Amino acid sequence: MAKIRVAVIHITLFLLTFFTTTLAGVSWLNKDFLELSNFHYGLPYSLSLLLILSAHEFGHFFAAQYYGVKTTLPYFIPIPHFLFNPFGTMGAVIRIRSLLPSKKVIFDIGIAGPIAGLVATLVILSYGYMTLPGEEYIYSIHPEYLLMDKLPEGGLTFGNSIFFWGLSELLAYSSSPLPMNEIYHYPYLCVGWFGLFVTALNLIPVGQLDGGHILYALVGRKKHSAIARTFFGILVALGISGLFPMLEGISYIETIGWLVWAFLLYFVVKLDHPEIIDVEPLSPHRQILGWLTFVTFILIFTPIPFSGQLTPS
């Protein structure tokens, strides 16, 4: 009976997340999400987003199963897009229900999620860029732009990362750069951007985030503690920077999110990693993979994720 109840919870959360992300996808296209006939417009967005989240969490899950570590299935977290989060979800999580026996196991389970999620994100982003429509697509969403000399600036603008910018330069056929304040109108690019952003959040080398697991396995408890506090300080500094008006171009809304994330890391996730009694170092190929993962983190990290208003227009 208990297993049935748990299964119902997982299925219900998944279906609710499918529903809230689909409504978010409709809203990103400037269509009325309350109109049932518009529901299908949100499917490319919601299905792509659920693919990335599922790939990430099942990467952890199957790695844990390989080592006999007990975990739950993913819990998807729905949230109506018109409330706090316009993406329609707060992501997904799994819970580990048994002790992690070694640094190798911690490393493999910790890194499997980001790798699987990044592969799914890369596929979706590549498809999005290679099927990118012309400017007429934006005009179909914003017919008022036809009366303007050029696409307007401002509004909700996604921040760029090195990876996102580089991929757009490599794959987008358009001769003009795609405005970051219009990205969210393209479902696959919006989802791909979100996938990179969520992966970067998880790879921050703090506590028991994926990056924290990887770092702990690489350098041990003492160095992990020092590095985790350094990154925590960076996040706090990014958040506080928006409070100083002399920093032109950075507003309160653009950076306050890092203070919220730092608060959650400090009080919920915690900065330190639980100690594992294991002196066996990681194999050389795991060490290389681990440091390459942190290079990837730098490439996909977006210091100022959003600017402008918090709802699409």
C-alpha positions in Angstrom: 0.0 0.0 0.0 2.8 2.4 0.9 4.5 1.7 -2.5 1.3 2.5 -4.3 0.9 5.8 -2.4 4.5 6.7 -3.3 4.0 5.9 -6.9 0.8 8.0 -7.0 2.8 10.9 -5.6 5.5 10.6 -8.2 3.0 10.3 -11.1 0.9 13.2 -9.8 3.9 15.5 -9.4 5.1 14.6 -12.9 1.6 15.2 -14.5 1.3 18.5 -12.6 4.7 19.6 -13.8 3.8 18.6 -17.4 0.7 20.8 -17.0 2.4 23.8 -15.4 5.3 23.8 -17.9 2.9 23.5 -20.8 1.0 26.5 -19.6 4.3 28.3 -19.2 5.2 27.4 -22.8 1.9 28.8 -24.0 2.6 32.0 -22.1 6.1 32.4 -23.5 4.5 32.6 -26.9 2.3 35.5 -25.8 -0.8 33.4 -26.1 -3.6 33.1 -23.5 -2.8 30.1 -21.3 -6.4 30.1 -20.0 -7.7 29.2 -23.5 -7.8 25.4 -23.8 -7.3 25.6 -27.6 -3.8 27.1 -27.1 -2.6 24.2 -24.9 -0.8 22.4 -27.8 1.4 25.5 -28.4 3.2 24.8 -25.1 4.0 21.1 -25.8 7.4 21.7 -27.5 8.5 23.7 -24.5 7.2 21.3 -21.8 8.3 18.1 -23.4 11.8 19.4 -24.1 12.1 20.7 -20.5 10.8 17.5 -19.0 13.4 15.6 -21.1 16.3 17.6 -19.7 15.1 17.3 -16.1 14.4 13.6 -16.5 17.8 13.0 -18.1 19.5 14.8 -15.2 17.7 13.0 -12.4 17.7 9.5 -14.0 21.4 10.0 -14.6 21.8 10.1 -10.8 19.2 7.3 -10.4 20.8 4.8 -12.7 24.3 5.5 -11.4 23.0 4.9 -7.9 21.3 1.7 -9.0 24.6 0.5 -10.5 26.3 0.8 -7.1 23.4 -0.6 -5.1 22.7 2.8 -3.5 19.0 3.2 -2.6 17.3 6.3 -3.9 13.8 7.5 -4.7 12.5 8.1 -8.2 12.6 11.7 -9.2 10.2 14.1 -7.6 9.2 16.8 -10.1 8.4 20.2 -8.7 5.5 22.0 -10.4 4.8 25.7 -9.9 2.4 27.9 -11.8 4.3 30.2 -14.1 2.3 33.3 -13.1 3.6 33.0 -9.6 7.3 33.0 -8.6 8.9 31.1 -11.5 7.9 31.8 -15.1 9.4 28.5 -16.3 6.6 26.5 -14.7 8.8 24.3 -12.5 11.5 24.4 -9.8 13.2 21.3 -11.4 13.3 17.8 -10.0 15.1 16.0 -7.2 15.8 12.5 -6.0 16.5 11.5 -2.4 19.4 9.1 -1.5 18.3 6.7 1.1 21.4 4.8 2.0 25.0 5.7 2.9 27.5 6.5 0.1 30.4 4.0 0.7 33.3 5.7 -1.1 34.5 8.8 -2.9 34.3 6.9 -6.2 30.6 6.2 -5.7 30.0 9.8 -4.6 31.8 11.1 -7.7 30.0 8.8 -10.2 26.5 9.4 -8.8 27.2 13.2 -8.6 28.6 13.6 -12.1 26.1 11.3 -13.9 23.2 13.8 -13.6 25.0 16.9 -15.0 26.5 14.9 -17.9 23.1 13.3 -18.8 21.4 16.7 -18.5 24.0 18.5 -20.5 23.8 15.9 -23.3 20.0 16.4 -23.5 20.4 20.2 -23.3 23.0 20.2 -26.1 20.7 18.1 -28.4 17.7 20.4 -27.8 19.8 23.6 -28.2 21.4 22.3 -31.4 18.0 21.4 -32.8 16.7 24.8 -31.8 19.5 26.7 -33.5 19.5 24.6 -36.7 15.7 25.1 -37.1 15.7 28.7 -36.1 13.1 30.6 -38.1 13.7 34.1 -39.5 12.6 37.4 -38.1 9.0 36.8 -39.4 8.6 34.4 -36.5 9.1 37.3 -34.0 6.8 39.5 -36.0 4.1 36.8 -35.8 4.3 37.0 -32.0 4.8 40.8 -31.9 3.0 42.3 -34.9 3.6 45.7 -33.4 7.3 45.3 -34.2 6.5 45.7 -37.9 5.9 49.4 -37.2 9.5 49.8 -35.8 12.8 50.3 -37.5 14.4 47.4 -35.6 13.6 44.9 -32.9 13.3 46.8 -29.6 15.7 46.3 -26.7 14.7 45.8 -23.1 12.0 43.8 -21.5 12.9 40.4 -20.0 16.4 39.6 -21.2 18.2 36.3 -20.6 21.9 36.6 -19.6 24.4 35.0 -21.9 27.0 32.4 -21.0 30.2 31.6 -22.9 28.7 28.2 -24.0 25.3 29.6 -25.1 27.0 32.4 -27.0 29.5 30.1 -28.7 26.9 27.6 -29.7 24.7 30.3 -31.3 27.7 31.6 -33.2 28.5 28.1 -34.4 25.0 26.8 -35.3 22.6 29.7 -35.9 22.3 30.5 -39.6 21.0 34.0 -39.1 23.5 36.7 -40.0 22.4 38.9 -37.2 22.7 38.0 -33.5 19.6 36.7 -31.9 18.4 39.2 -29.3 18.6 37.8 -25.8 15.4 39.7 -24.9 13.5 37.5 -27.4 15.1 34.1 -26.6 12.1 32.9 -24.6 9.8 33.0 -27.6 11.8 30.1 -29.1 10.8 27.0 -27.1 13.9 24.9 -27.7 16.3 27.8 -27.1 14.4 28.9 -24.0 14.5 25.3 -22.7 18.2 24.9 -23.6 19.1 28.1 -21.8 17.2 26.9 -18.7 18.9 23.5 -18.9 22.3 25.2 -18.9 21.3 27.5 -16.1 19.9 24.7 -13.9 23.0 22.5 -14.6 25.3 25.4 -13.6 23.3 25.9 -10.3 23.8 22.2 -9.5 27.5 22.3 -10.4 28.3 25.1 -7.9 30.9 23.3 -5.7 29.1 23.7 -2.4 27.7 21.2 0.1 25.8 18.3 -1.4 25.0 19.9 -4.7 26.3 17.8 -7.6 29.4 20.1 -7.8 29.9 19.7 -4.1 29.9 15.9 -4.4 32.4 16.0 -7.3 34.7 18.5 -5.5 34.6 16.5 -2.3 35.6 13.3 -4.2 38.4 15.2 -5.9 40.0 17.2 -3.1 38.7 15.9 0.3 36.9 17.6 3.2 39.3 20.5 4.1 39.8 21.8 0.6 36.1 21.3 -0.2 35.2 23.4 2.8 37.5 26.3 1.8 36.4 26.3 -1.9 32.7 26.0 -0.9 33.0 29.1 1.3 34.8 31.0 -1.5 32.0 30.3 -4.0 29.4 31.1 -1.3 31.1 34.5 -0.9 31.1 35.0 -4.6 27.3 34.4 -4.8 26.7 36.8 -1.9 28.9 39.4 -3.6 27.0 39.0 -6.8 23.7 39.5 -5.0 24.9 42.5 -3.0 26.4 44.1 -6.0 23.0 45.1 -7.3 22.4 47.1 -4.2 25.1 49.6 -5.2 23.8 52.2 -7.7 27.4 53.0 -8.8 27.5 49.7 -10.6 25.9 50.9 -13.8 23.7 48.5 -15.7 23.2 46.1 -12.8 19.8 46.4 -11.0 18.4 44.9 -7.9 16.1 42.5 -9.8 19.0 41.2 -11.9 21.1 40.0 -9.0 18.9 39.5 -6.0 18.3 35.9 -7.0 21.9 35.1 -6.0 21.2 36.2 -2.4 18.2 33.9 -2.3 20.3 31.0 -3.6 23.0 31.8 -1.1 20.5 31.7 1.7 19.2 28.3 0.6 22.7 27.0 0.3 23.7 28.2 3.8 20.5 27.1 5.7 19.1 24.2 3.6 21.8 22.6 1.5 24.6 23.5 3.9 28.1 24.5 2.9 30.1 21.5 4.1 29.9 17.9 2.7 29.4 15.0 5.1 32.6 13.2 5.7 33.2 9.9 4.0 35.9 7.6 5.5 37.7 6.7 2.4 41.4 7.5 1.7 41.5 5.8 -1.8 42.1 8.6 -4.4 40.0 8.8 -7.6 41.4 7.2 -10.7 43.2 9.5 -13.1 40.5 9.4 -15.7 37.9 10.4 -13.0 40.1 13.3 -11.9 40.4 14.6 -15.4 36.6 14.2 -16.0 35.9 16.0 -12.7 38.1 19.0 -13.5 36.7 19.2 -17.0 33.3 19.3 -15.5 34.2 22.4 -13.5 35.6 24.0 -16.7 32.2 23.3 -18.2 30.6 24.9 -15.2 32.6 28.1 -15.9 31.5 28.0 -19.6 27.8 27.6 -18.8 27.6 29.9 -15.7 25.6 33.1 -16.2 26.6 35.7 -13.6 23.5 37.9 -14.3 20.8 35.4 -15.5 18.0 37.9 -16.0 17.4 41.6 -16.5 14.3 43.7 -17.0 10.8 42.6 -16.0 10.2 39.2 -14.6 7.4 38.2 -16.9 7.5 37.8 -20.7 6.1 40.3 -23.1 
